Structures are given as structure tokens and as C-alpha cells.
Amino acid sequence: MKTPPACVRKFDARRPAPRCYRVQMRLAARSTIALLLVTACGDEVVGYFDASSTSTDDPSSSTTALADTSSSSTTADEGFIVPGCFRDDFDNDVIDPLWNSWIEEDAALVESGGALRLTPPRFGVWDTGIVGAYNYGFPFSNGHVRMRVSEPPDPARSVVLFLTVGEVDDTLISMQFAAGELVVTATVANVEQYREAFPKAIYPAWIGIRAEGEKVHFEVSDDGSNFIVLSTHDQPTALEDARVLVMAQTYGEDTDRTAVVVDELETCVE
């Protein structure tokens, strides 16, 4: 089996070039689409960000919750308004307009059965996924992005699943499932700042990226409520207009047409 590439290259849509772990181009390409405004998002749950519920006295763990007093942090005209939360349960069989999506080659991307199902292409480097629409950007200095991974990619497959918070200038923070490892990375202006890999015989059911001032915590959970810090690093740089990206990518050859399945994608920003 091929080893997943460890680098990130910016994609030039005018002339596809050899690529590895293409993330930034999605943030850039989708930011140019300025016509998708939220009108009626059945999956969307919004509320004020409850800072008291995001951490405990134990520095190695955190919890998550929406405040009891619910008030829309999004509007049809303005998108996501900070502070607040937005969440997608993927339960109405339609990809909501708070996301921009793409499908390359023979990949497939559908919302069905209360989840987002990403079927990677048969060969790479190609991918499919979703990224926050232009009006769903946010500063990522205090907050979190968390996601349930219902069906991760088989470690034997040449497939990577990404959860990423990033900007259009090739700056990003990412968690990745690939080849039996959970990998955490950060890049600034396309230059890798750190990369740490954790072998996992069984992938965690939930993953999350939590910003806390100048620190970033990479977290895992079995139940979606109690998160354990897997690794902590410095914020690579200030993210002022970040967006969430979820992507399944093939980096070799993959004839397995089984979908990678995710759910319960939540973003909360203070």
C-alpha cells in the first residue's frame, strides 16, 4: 500500500498538476461563489456560544453544548454571525446552502440516512467534499469544530478523510484519518508548521479542533460529549476568516466503493 503524502500543494484549477493532500484550493475556489445565501436549512441548529461549557477543570478534556437560550446566529442575508454556533445533522437528504460542495472524477457525495456520505474516486489524487460558503467564515481564536465519523475509511484503503479549519491563503489546521493513523497538521502559506501522527487500531468516533487563544487542541471522543485532548500545538497564525472543510480523498488507487460517512458537524465560535 502506498504511504499517504505528507505535503500540501495549492491547486491551480486552470492546469491540474501533481497534487498531494489538496485542501487549500477548496477553500479558495469555494470562496468565490457569492450567490449561495441561507434561506431554509432544515439541518441547521443555531444558538449562542456557551463558553462555560467548552472546557472543564481537567486541561486534558472538554465538553460541548449549545446554550439553553437559542437565538439565531445566522440570517438569510448575513450567514454566520459571531459569537454563536452552527450545526449540520445532515438529516434532510439535501446538502444545505451553508456548504459549497464538489465531486471529482467518479466520486459521489450525498446526504442520506441522516448522514453525509462521501465516496472517494477510484484513483488519485482526486476528492469530494464540502466547505463553508463565503458567508460562513469566522475568526478561529476561541471556539471549536467537531464532527462524528460514523464510518471512517478502512486503513487498508488509499483514502484520507479530512476535518479542516482554514483560509484561502494556504493556511489551515487539520485532522486526518489515513492508513490506520490519526494525523494532525498545520500549514501557513503552504509551508508545513507541524505534523504529528497517532497510530489507531480503532479510529475514534468523534474528532474535534479547539482553539484557545494561542493554542490549538486536537481532540477525540467516544460519545460526542466528553472530549480528550490528543495533542496541543501553538496556533500557526491568526485565522480571521476561517471556514470548515470536510473531504474524502484518494491518494493512490481505490476500487472499494464504500462511502466514508460523517455526521453531527458543529462549529462554535466565541
Secondary structure, 3 states (H helix, E strand, C coil): CCCCCCCCCCCCCCCCCCCCCCCHHHHHHHHCCCCCCCCCCCCEEEECECHHHCCCCCCCEEECCECCCCCCCEECCCEECCCEEEEECCCCCCCCCCEEEEECCCCEEEEECCEEEEECCCECCEEEEEEECHHHCECCCEEEEEEEEEECCCCCCCEEEEEEEEECCCEEEEEEEECCEEEEEEEECCEEEEEEEEECCCCCCEEEEEEECCEEEEEEECCCCEEEEEEEEECCCCCCCEEEEEEEEECCECCCCCCEEEEEEEEEEC
